[in-house]
Amino acid sequence: MKLSTVLGLTLLGVLTVIQSSTASTCTVTEYDVDDIATAISVCSKIVLNGISVPPGVTLNLNLKPGTRLTFQGTTTWGFYEWSGPLLNITGTDVEIRGVENHILDGRGSLWWDGKGEHGGKVKPLLFVLHGLQNSVVHDLNITNPPYHAIWIEDSDSVTTYDIFVNSSDGDTLGGHNTDGINVWRSNNVTLERTIVYNQDDCIALKSGTNIVVKNTYCFGGHGLSIGSVGGRDYNIVENVLISDSEIVRSDNGIRIKTVYGATGSVTNVTYEDTILNDINNYGIIIEGDYDINTGGPTGNATGGVPIKHFILRNVVGSVKPSGVNIYVLVKNATDWSWTGINVSGGKKADDCEGIPEDSGILC
């Protein structure tokens, strides 16, 4: 059965959509462009059950207003070297969800080579929420993205909750740049109850305004990040609250990274009520020397992307003895307030630069 509809009763064995304005639910069980287009056109409730998408193809879903999309079973994509995305969803006033035991399986080990975006195989981004408006995304299980798991871009008024990204296989199979959720050119976004096991940023806020991140659990990877900010076509992060998070065995805990030689701004950011556990490199790192091309520091901060009105409070936890508790290297920063900071176990930084006066920060 490829596609069935429900009109008040279950119809089995139906291969095409019944053209009726009363049709409310469509279930698609095999990848077919025409069936999917028909389901989007006819039904307000769409179930994708165990779809296998061919290599090099985006599962592209431009949903009608008010649609509820449900993922069921295991969704997979064939191997092909390309940038993707594997899944792209657009819509207004839509609900996107998964049911129990479903998986969006990126089969990342087919692409992983330890190089991520810096060489080797060309790896596709898994899931883009593009131009989403006034919508909710929840209860999704994503496994082994080849590259970044989720991008929220050019969207407004989006809420996600109960999102689980599990790239733990990449620890031994060459996963790299497997970001959990990235927010880009989007406003009024709330990310709540997110769990990420990966090898890069758990959550990265690259640009946007009025963003809330709550109840996040990060294991491995590079921590809870703002940035990198700068060097793109929109370089503003403003009005951000990140709270009630736990970061475990990551390279970094809390991280803000702005791009060397770029322009933009990071304004009115608060991290609060965060627990760090066994962090590898830096418990808290605020750096203005990020090289967007190499993915590493230059060692010299520039002030074209100043960090202003930055609050850090009630952050506690541990860093490995080989790591550094707190490191700051910025320019043109103003109006910082850090209180209730107790990060220990690692070394003190040899030198911090650019910390605003009266901020309460001791490196």
Summary of the structure (lengths in Angstrom):
residues: 363
radius of gyration: 21.6
end to end distance: 62.9
largest distance: 71.4
contacts: 1370
relative contact order: 0.07
helix: 5%
strand: 53%
